[in-house]
């Protein structure tokens, strides 16, 4: 970065290398050492918030080799108080693997033009853009007043730009059409993608939908969000030649449907924004938030091993279905003044099935058929016959397991029920044998004796 003339690029590269050098994650060990050496030769770019940057927030346990990290990256433009793009990624490290759990991002272009035009008309009403503009102007003034700022601006704005303009016939680029894109990914799969066109953006800014009083009122009253998305997790096939000349086909397909319903409220005392707080209470003293959500996951996996003889097809098929419903409700109270924090978890009022997994193995045959219609047309089809594998010759009844916990201890009972066919009649914890018969697993939660409505954890 010694010869870098772009402050935006220099700031992003420098902060990204600095974050990698300070990383404690095993995945970054090699590149962390290289960045530590490279930073000795770099010129620091300690600029304001209106410049691009990359940040990492991590928590890692050396003894367990487990941890989590949040990566936040912003790409800014000197002509706008808002970043052009921003991404946030939550990942965790466990068992020698790094998994991207959640990722959210937004990209916007041409929004500053709309903000400036409406900002001049609504000077009396405070908005989020007022605070952003003040922060940007304050940081820019500090940078301009620094000792080396004049030489930097002269190098970047006057020398380089004048050279290019003197050699090329450059025309001023037309203003970008306002637009924005928002996306959300879970485990690398895109859950939602929203495109906001210029008409909607103009309406949001014109109506001042981001006014500070409106945002605080909406947070106090609460809001609800629903997300539904289907994913194709895996689809694979493999063909193996056999000594009989008939190929053996192995295939697998897995689909998942996720659904989330989230609602919450939040109150910040004495105020959410610094500008609206009293002069004698500029720091946040307390934060109260409540969350009520239900997350559902339905997954279907099918695997087949078949031999195709053209006329008839025969093989083995296993169907695995999984349904999970996880309700989460609770409250968080943070007393920042006295450093007392509380986490309250609301226990379920009725029985709820958290997880249900079913496994069904079958052998099947598919025979090609044809029949004549009334108009002498031949209609071809496939006749499928299935025989479920019950494992009756191995044992008369399946191995069953029923475990419960917490009925009297915590007032909430968790129950795990399982039923499977195994080769060992007397061993209840026998390993799973998928070719022997069906299996069923159920995890549920219900109120226990002397049910407590809430579980409180104080820190």
Steps between C-alpha positions, in 0.01 A plus 500: 500500500803733490421621147122469513332826395140394559395552861197272458705207374788562738271515802324175406821306429673627814208420735448158339867407546492632856193287581665188358820570694302516826287193422511208745309253281689185388387561140697830495823381663712494183372823351508669843878455524547636148283806575694573819821524297335700221356759740853605596546635148149646459401862532208524745169642379329624818215693341133571583188286481424626148783283364487129413612261769501138617452392864498169688357419843600159635464274802708182515568236767847348462426196719187398307625620161161664446404857426290744301573813299309788343647660188370844396611665177390834354579654163449878506501792259634845583194656333252324730445481877366146456720202401450364151512144633512334841518132600493323836595133536464279808711182498604247762797267531459150645650155445765641269244654264390855432132538411328815373182504705339831404578771247312819422582779260369812332612694193369843402577739214382853428330546838698809604343708221150436634608566859656836415194618305256414778738607779480859381119492515470342850763682704279536807442126555792294623579179317761225509672670209562810716717302742681322218572829329634659820724199568631503145567874499671485840730215395579668170590827677738319736664329204536829308655669805764227539860599407530269198150554362592787266774302325275192475211697348737678265647168385167335448270774375724737308795312357349165401164638383657779298732256324216274398272784390772653288560179306145367465173646382306419815131569526321532830318178581125527538351456846424147606141388515408450866464132593575262786537126553470312830581131551517245781685167497489209745776236471596652165150461356313814402180527706372830366598763241315828471545760227384853577456723196534876474126567541485335843823665616372844403180435692690386813717811505220737393268376775792513748443139602836501676415783737644446849164525686343249262784248543490522879120466501515195273760333720291561812181366339677204338506350153452156342683331214433175312753317284438185291750337267558162333850366424645212303772383738644212299440321171753238393513184292766237425506202264703186570554227234428141604629163378153421360510796266219681681603831660428574866368853549538678836313827545416738782283811520432722801260795533439731796233759575568765766245735652553765767254728676675767707358779711667729749511831689781718632522805727817705554528746790534797494489492118606294200700775329767713663355826369165450678638430847504763775820693547562339840425144375701447184571131572253213468388388846267206424389277214191277507418259217252217451494230234232252393586271210423162349741327264392197292713269288367219280751281314444205266787278386468209256777256407471217247711210375352357179572259217331582170423211261313723256180302538500500879687697764565373849683637801511628855371838617522683832283799590605726786272781615581753770272763653616747761311782672696717744309771689716768666352764729673715756610838626834672549552782752833682508565754777818661367520753781513240781644223278217258572362291215214248489400237246147362539387190307129426484420129543243330271138496614413177315674202345704579190683264265852636450631230266355202315708273275350206310687243294328256261690241292330318210585276207316580182448399139396723213354335190424680178139464386290617207126508439269599217254782533159517334648691206759221444781705652760320705581654838823392663554505872685343791356256751679526835482241776651550845575257781589669832790347694358419843775284645255236626748217457760681707280582798130515573498846658727799441746633753338788687647773716322759716701760690367798696675785676407808700144417607566573869840669485423797276122472452539431126508143374702398195414157359697296248325201343655266244402182324726310262576153367841373602685169486528480877177423677625565854727798438293820519783727388579289194636679193265596220461243220323669207443177303317326786182704535334836573605747768330784684648774721297760690617783726230699680467749783206550735424672832618300801401488862474840670556671166693824511377756253842658460863404547715798598878524464672799660853615425 
